[in-house]
Amino acid sequence: MSGVLDALAQIAALDVLLAILAASVYGMVIGALPGLTATMATALLVPITFYLPPIAAVATIIAASAMAIFSGDIPGALLRIPGTPASAAYTDEAYAMTRKGQAETALGISLWFSAIGGIVGTLALMAMAPALAEIALSFSSFEYFWLALLGLMCATLVARSSPVKAIAAMLIGLLISCIGIENPAGTPRFTFGVTDLLGGIEVIPALVGVFAISEVMRAMVSAEAPPIPRRRLGSILRGQWALTRRYQVPMWRGNILGVLVGVLPGAGADMAAWIGYSVSKRFSKEREKFGTGHPEGLVEAGAANNSALASAWVPALLFGIPGDTITAIAIGVLYMKGLNPGPTLFTERADSMYALYLIFIFANILMIPLGIATIRLATHVLRAPRAAVLPVIVLLSVVGAFAIGNNIFAVVVAAAFGLLGFVMERNGYPVAAMVLGIIMGSMLETHFVTSLIKSDNSLLPFFERPIAAVLATIAAAALLWPVVAWTLRRRARATAAA
């Protein structure tokens, strides 16, 4: 009890409270700008943490990342431009709600369930850190291979078009992920002598291109789109309690998925969001409504990505192993401030650990009023005429793409992917499946090749390890289920005809 009281005294200090507030506003703004990710927001804070005391320094990282992960949903819902890679999983769903005049409802869902997910992830961090860390440490390259493969199978679940087209789009994404020299062999692939391609294709410029630039191109070649209905006045959180009661199972399933995925080093909120949305669609009783502006997928994916954000700190705090790119930055700040990660951190610096838990909870509670204010300001974009909005979208896209590496080639990449996304959508190929292939491709290849090297080219260890065997069984079932379902439907039709 004394440790909790000491922790409360630490975060009640004026410098800590000001750091949390300033970092929260900063993270909310950065996350809402297309192309500027939560990781970038966190990285830009590092020089400032040099001048802050330990608890205030870590508080800025926690607050900014939590806000940026949520606010990435705002441009996704309003402009169909995911603010962060985690938002890309359900951007189409949120934008469909906006087209139906439910922009504030969509963003209210993201805000409310992101806050709940963040708090649940924090409680999991507090209660199950050692146990979750054991799970994380038991994963090797064999298990990560199957996990990445399962992630790729989400391509057929997040798509509304035919599964064949979804798989084709996913394979295009896998091909794109092969570009460059960042592969296990260190060999340039598909660079065609272009030096800028040696580093591969950055995910953010690709995201900006397929979602933002292609949207501008569609608007240019099509007739004036029907106006988006004016936003409703009233509370942004109105109806969220009813949705919480209605979608309790997806919400808790998303929270649990986020905690389990987040604790795995290198997985993070991006994978949690994709898996959460695809699982929601797979087990929904209203699967046909997904993609038309249905809130169920937003509930589960929003809960998953924020709970993953908190649980990613488990391996970081216990073993100094980053759970995602944000905690990789946070580990550096912890070492710099004398809070060296490890089991002794929980015993010798218990008051500091309690302070971190309380900061997580406080940041997620603060997310609600700040999120409401940001949504109120952002929804004014729906009132602007299309001729005024489209140039701004292009400008934000160019700035977001360029900011990744201060490289004009990233702008060229965004333009190229804009054209590719435009062509794919005109022909019914889901761009979300392609983006999934780009994100998961390098992870899949790296862990497959690493596993083969460790096993001396034997495939048996992929199935001999207990967790790998379970994941392999799930993957096989997911692959065979569409064939089994098709066979059962065919037999049922034949029986009915007879």
Solvent accessible surface area in square Angstrom, and as a share of the most:
residue,aa,sasa,rsa
1,M,176,0.79
2,S,80,0.52
3,G,17,0.16
4,V,48,0.27
5,L,96,0.48
6,D,72,0.37
7,A,0,0.00
8,L,82,0.41
9,A,70,0.54
10,Q,50,0.22
11,I,17,0.09
12,A,64,0.50
13,A,41,0.32
14,L,130,0.65
15,D,62,0.32
16,V,5,0.03
17,L,70,0.35
18,L,99,0.49
19,A,11,0.08
20,I,0,0.00
21,L,85,0.42
22,A,64,0.50
23,A,3,0.02
24,S,0,0.00
25,V,69,0.40
26,Y,58,0.22
27,G,0,0.00
28,M,5,0.02
29,V,79,0.46
30,I,23,0.12
31,G,0,0.00
32,A,23,0.18
33,L,63,0.31
34,P,4,0.03
35,G,2,0.02
36,L,22,0.11
37,T,14,0.08
38,A,4,0.03
39,T,45,0.26
40,M,35,0.16
41,A,0,0.00
42,T,0,0.00
43,A,45,0.35
44,L,102,0.51
45,L,11,0.05
46,V,40,0.23
47,P,73,0.46
48,I,95,0.48
49,T,0,0.00
50,F,110,0.46
51,Y,187,0.71
52,L,42,0.21
53,P,60,0.37
54,P,48,0.30
55,I,17,0.09
56,A,0,0.00
57,A,0,0.00
58,V,1,0.01
59,A,0,0.00
60,T,6,0.04
61,I,0,0.00
62,I,0,0.00
63,A,0,0.00
64,A,0,0.00
65,S,2,0.01
66,A,2,0.02
67,M,0,0.00
68,A,0,0.00
69,I,7,0.04
70,F,0,0.00
71,S,0,0.00
72,G,0,0.00
73,D,5,0.03
74,I,4,0.02
75,P,6,0.04
76,G,2,0.02
77,A,1,0.00
78,L,8,0.04
79,L,28,0.14
80,R,16,0.06
81,I,1,0.00
82,P,5,0.03
83,G,1,0.01
84,T,3,0.01
85,P,18,0.11
86,A,0,0.00
87,S,2,0.01
88,A,2,0.02
89,A,6,0.05
90,Y,6,0.02
91,T,2,0.01
92,D,50,0.26
93,E,1,0.01
94,A,5,0.04
95,Y,35,0.13
96,A,18,0.14
97,M,3,0.01
98,T,0,0.00
99,R,79,0.29
100,K,104,0.44
101,G,9,0.09
102,Q,47,0.21
103,A,3,0.02
104,E,16,0.07
105,T,41,0.24
106,A,1,0.01
107,L,1,0.00
108,G,0,0.00
109,I,0,0.00
110,S,3,0.02
111,L,0,0.00
112,W,56,0.20
113,F,0,0.00
114,S,0,0.00
115,A,2,0.02
116,I,34,0.17
117,G,0,0.00
118,G,3,0.02
119,I,51,0.26
120,V,29,0.16
121,G,0,0.00
122,T,0,0.00
123,L,89,0.45
124,A,8,0.06
125,L,0,0.00
126,M,79,0.35
127,A,82,0.63
128,M,88,0.39
129,A,2,0.01
130,P,88,0.55
131,A,59,0.46
132,L,6,0.03
133,A,1,0.00
134,E,113,0.51
135,I,72,0.37
136,A,4,0.03
137,L,84,0.42
138,S,45,0.29
139,F,29,0.12
140,S,25,0.16
141,S,10,0.07
142,F,15,0.06
143,E,2,0.01
144,Y,18,0.07
145,F,26,0.11
146,W,25,0.09
147,L,16,0.08
148,A,0,0.00
149,L,43,0.21
150,L,32,0.16
151,G,0,0.00
152,L,5,0.03
153,M,29,0.13
154,C,7,0.04
155,A,0,0.00
156,T,49,0.29
157,L,47,0.23
158,V,17,0.10
159,A,8,0.06
160,R,166,0.61
161,S,44,0.28
162,S,49,0.32
163,P,82,0.52
164,V,115,0.66
165,K,69,0.29
166,A,0,0.00
167,I,73,0.37
168,A,35,0.27
169,A,0,0.00
170,M,22,0.10
171,L,98,0.49
172,I,61,0.31
173,G,0,0.00
174,L,36,0.18
175,L,101,0.50
176,I,17,0.09
177,S,26,0.17
178,C,37,0.22
179,I,36,0.18
180,G,1,0.01
181,I,70,0.36
182,E,139,0.62
183,N,17,0.09
184,P,60,0.37
185,A,85,0.66
186,G,39,0.38
187,T,70,0.41
188,P,69,0.43
189,R,66,0.24
190,F,98,0.41
191,T,13,0.07
192,F,175,0.73
193,G,77,0.74
194,V,64,0.37
195,T,105,0.61
196,D,71,0.37
197,L,25,0.12
198,L,63,0.31
199,G,46,0.44
200,G,14,0.14
201,I,29,0.15
202,E,96,0.43
203,V,40,0.23
204,I,15,0.08
205,P,1,0.01
206,A,2,0.01
207,L,3,0.02
208,V,2,0.01
209,G,0,0.00
210,V,0,0.00
211,F,0,0.00
212,A,0,0.00
213,I,27,0.14
214,S,0,0.00
215,E,31,0.14
216,V,8,0.05
217,M,48,0.22
218,R,49,0.18
219,A,15,0.11
220,M,142,0.63
221,V,93,0.53
222,S,58,0.38
223,A,88,0.68
224,E,126,0.56
225,A,39,0.30
226,P,100,0.63
227,P,121,0.76
228,I,36,0.18
229,P,67,0.42
230,R,177,0.65
231,R,38,0.14
232,R,149,0.54
233,L,139,0.69
234,G,26,0.25
235,S,63,0.41
236,I,5,0.02
237,L,42,0.21
238,R,169,0.62
239,G,39,0.38
240,Q,2,0.01
241,W,160,0.56
242,A,52,0.40
243,L,25,0.13
244,T,11,0.06
245,R,144,0.53
246,R,150,0.55
247,Y,9,0.04
248,Q,89,0.39
249,V,103,0.59
250,P,10,0.06
251,M,8,0.03
252,W,124,0.43
253,R,58,0.21
254,G,0,0.00
255,N,0,0.00
256,I,102,0.52
257,L,37,0.18
258,G,0,0.00
259,V,8,0.05
260,L,79,0.39
261,V,8,0.04
262,G,0,0.00
263,V,0,0.00
264,L,8,0.04
265,P,31,0.19
266,G,55,0.53
267,A,12,0.09
268,G,2,0.02
269,A,6,0.05
270,D,46,0.24
271,M,6,0.03
272,A,1,0.00
273,A,0,0.00
274,W,0,0.00
275,I,20,0.10
276,G,0,0.00
277,Y,9,0.04
278,S,1,0.01
279,V,31,0.18
280,S,0,0.00
281,K,20,0.08
282,R,64,0.23
283,F,128,0.53
284,S,11,0.07
285,K,201,0.85
286,E,40,0.18
287,R,104,0.38
288,E,131,0.59
289,K,86,0.37
290,F,4,0.02
291,G,9,0.09
292,T,67,0.39
293,G,5,0.05
294,H,10,0.04
295,P,22,0.14
296,E,13,0.06
297,G,0,0.00
298,L,2,0.01
299,V,0,0.00
300,E,0,0.00
301,A,0,0.00
302,G,1,0.01
303,A,0,0.00
304,A,0,0.00
305,N,1,0.01
306,N,2,0.01
307,S,0,0.00
308,A,0,0.00
309,L,7,0.03
310,A,1,0.01
311,S,0,0.00
312,A,0,0.00
313,W,1,0.00
314,V,0,0.00
315,P,1,0.01
316,A,0,0.00
317,L,0,0.00
318,L,13,0.07
319,F,78,0.33
320,G,21,0.20
321,I,57,0.29
322,P,52,0.33
323,G,0,0.00
324,D,21,0.11
325,T,84,0.49
326,I,7,0.04
327,T,1,0.00
328,A,47,0.36
329,I,38,0.19
330,A,1,0.01
331,I,18,0.09
332,G,42,0.41
333,V,2,0.01
334,L,1,0.00
335,Y,113,0.43
336,M,82,0.36
337,K,38,0.16
338,G,45,0.43
339,L,3,0.01
340,N,84,0.43
341,P,16,0.10
342,G,9,0.09
343,P,83,0.52
344,T,79,0.46
345,L,7,0.03
346,F,51,0.21
347,T,104,0.60
348,E,133,0.60
349,R,92,0.34
350,A,34,0.26
351,D,44,0.23
352,S,4,0.03
353,M,5,0.02
354,Y,81,0.31
355,A,0,0.00
356,L,1,0.01
357,Y,14,0.05
358,L,41,0.20
359,I,0,0.00
360,F,6,0.03
361,I,39,0.20
362,F,73,0.30
363,A,0,0.00
364,N,3,0.02
365,I,93,0.47
366,L,30,0.15
367,M,0,0.00
368,I,38,0.19
369,P,75,0.47
370,L,35,0.17
371,G,0,0.00
372,I,51,0.26
373,A,51,0.39
374,T,28,0.16
375,I,0,0.00
376,R,67,0.24
377,L,134,0.66
378,A,26,0.20
379,T,0,0.00
380,H,85,0.38
381,V,45,0.26
382,L,30,0.15
383,R,119,0.43
384,A,41,0.32
385,P,93,0.59
386,R,63,0.23
387,A,87,0.68
388,A,52,0.41
389,V,20,0.12
390,L,29,0.14
391,P,79,0.50
392,V,78,0.45
393,I,7,0.04
394,V,56,0.32
395,L,112,0.56
396,L,49,0.24
397,S,1,0.00
398,V,55,0.32
399,V,77,0.44
400,G,1,0.01
401,A,0,0.00
402,F,79,0.33
403,A,34,0.27
404,I,46,0.24
405,G,52,0.50
406,N,120,0.61
407,N,60,0.31
408,I,120,0.61
409,F,40,0.17
410,A,9,0.07
411,V,28,0.16
412,V,84,0.49
413,V,11,0.06
414,A,3,0.03
415,A,56,0.44
416,A,56,0.44
417,F,14,0.06
418,G,0,0.00
419,L,98,0.49
420,L,58,0.29
421,G,0,0.00
422,F,27,0.11
423,V,72,0.41
424,M,10,0.05
425,E,50,0.23
426,R,159,0.58
427,N,82,0.42
428,G,32,0.30
429,Y,69,0.26
430,P,23,0.14
431,V,2,0.01
432,A,11,0.08
433,A,0,0.00
434,M,0,0.00
435,V,1,0.01
436,L,0,0.00
437,G,0,0.00
438,I,10,0.05
439,I,34,0.17
440,M,2,0.01
441,G,5,0.05
442,S,54,0.35
443,M,32,0.14
444,L,29,0.14
445,E,43,0.19
446,T,59,0.35
447,H,42,0.19
448,F,71,0.30
449,V,44,0.25
450,T,51,0.29
451,S,0,0.00
452,L,35,0.17
453,I,128,0.65
454,K,114,0.48
455,S,17,0.11
456,D,125,0.65
457,N,119,0.61
458,S,39,0.25
459,L,104,0.52
460,L,115,0.57
461,P,27,0.17
462,F,4,0.02
463,F,108,0.45
464,E,113,0.51
465,R,86,0.31
466,P,108,0.68
467,I,58,0.30
468,A,0,0.00
469,A,35,0.27
470,V,88,0.51
471,L,20,0.10
472,A,8,0.06
473,T,92,0.53
474,I,86,0.44
475,A,1,0.01
476,A,47,0.36
477,A,57,0.44
478,A,42,0.33
479,L,109,0.54
480,L,109,0.54
481,W,116,0.41
482,P,80,0.50
483,V,89,0.51
484,V,67,0.39
485,A,16,0.12
486,W,121,0.43
487,T,47,0.27
488,L,98,0.49
489,R,129,0.47
490,R,138,0.51
491,R,164,0.60
492,A,62,0.48
493,R,141,0.52
494,A,63,0.49
495,T,102,0.59
496,A,90,0.70
497,A,93,0.72
498,A,121,0.94
